[in-house]
Amino acid sequence: MPGRIFKREGSYVLKIYAGREGGKKKDKWLTFRTRQEAEAAQRELASHTLAHSAGAGLYGSPRERFGPYLTDWLKRQRPRLAPRTYERYEQFIAQVRSDAIGAIPLARIAPRALESYYGRRLDAGLTPTTVNHHHRLLHKALRDAVRQDLILQNPVASAVAPKRTRTRPEVWTEAQTLLFLSEAKASSQHYPVFLFMVGTGARVGEALGLRWRDLNLDEGVAYITQALQRNRGGGYVLKNPKSTHSRRAISLPPEVVEELPRLRALHEEGRLRRGLCAEQAQCTRPACSRWHDLGLVFCQPNGKPLHDNNLRQRDLQRICSKLGLPWRRALHNLRHAHGSYLIQRGVSVKVVQERLGHATAAFTLNTYAHVLAGMQEQAAQAISEMLRDAKRVAEG
């Protein structure tokens, strides 16, 4: 058994070896009220030999603080994270480090301390959904601490986090969507991308990351294999879609199939007129006059990736203001409109899930529950017609 137990002034102390520092042996002393508690801790350490040999003891390393641990953990995760995800995690961890909980030793973090932290974040104005994201990040980070034998248990697993709040997506009506597309066709060079999003339900990044080689216009299919993501400090990255379910094939409406060849002809014209840029993807000149042959379907006039903020602030806001339509989340809500219209027309939820790239049909049902609720009268009418038919048969 690791360590030795001593009785001292009405309590019991478990003395364990905690490694060497400066060439000198170091011990750790853990105090308990009864000998039974000390023996239980000794047995726990015996079953957790890696933590004991590393000097972590029952509660992990006594020196490492929660905030610095999270910073170090995030640095090690960077190769596996998308740039935007890393930036968001960095913001979350900065809030932990600026809070009192960041100075608590990692080994002393308790569920109650975490719940108090969640409360302070809510008081600071964060939404329950955002605080829930903090909770999930901390759970992941401390799960790795358990795996690495820095602590014996994950306190986040026992902490209660605020429930995520679901907001009903603001979806344009069919008339509003058609009005928007009509105005965009007349006055916006980015009409094709708006039409594509309405016709496919693709996410913004998926549409902007679409390449010509991902299209089969003969069969009318678009293959979603990557997404464009802008880095906050500048530049962009083409990354895998949001999840494995996001890699999908979407059948295209004829209207979209007819529009895309016209867009490709414009690209060919721009390529011939401008000439190729020698630097291509490595070009850092925002207004480079040459053509950048990156193969993107929806791009800037010089072939460079299109910034989603350009769509929102230069085109979307202008068109919506002219038509009196809400615009702040309109680009993303074009996707919601696609799902809503399909469900209203009785398309299978499973098909809608596959087109939108949702992980499960249950998630699709939850997202569009408001649409289904509005179809109750339609369902009642359908049943009524069936019962009337059955009654006529019985009476005939």
Secondary structure, DSSP 8 states (H G I E B T S, - for coil): --SEEEEETTEEEEEEEEEEETTEEEEEEEEESSHHHHHHHHHHHHT-HHHHHTT-TTTS-SS-BHHHHHHHHHHHHGGGS-HHHHHHHHHHHHHHHHSGGGGSBGGG--HHHHHHHHHHHHHTT--HHHHHHHHHHHHHHHHHHHHTTS-SS-GGGGS--------------HHHHHHHHHHHHHH-TTHHHHHHHHHH---HHHHHT-BGGGEETTTTEEEE--EEEE-TTS-EEEE--SSGGGSEEEE--HHHHHHHHHHHHHHHHHHHHH-B-SSGGG---TT--SB----BSSB-TTS-B--HHHIIIIIIHHHHHHHT---TTHHHHHHHHHHHHHHHTT--HHHHHHHHT-S-HHHHHHHTHHHHHTTHHHHHHHHHHHHHHHHHHHH-
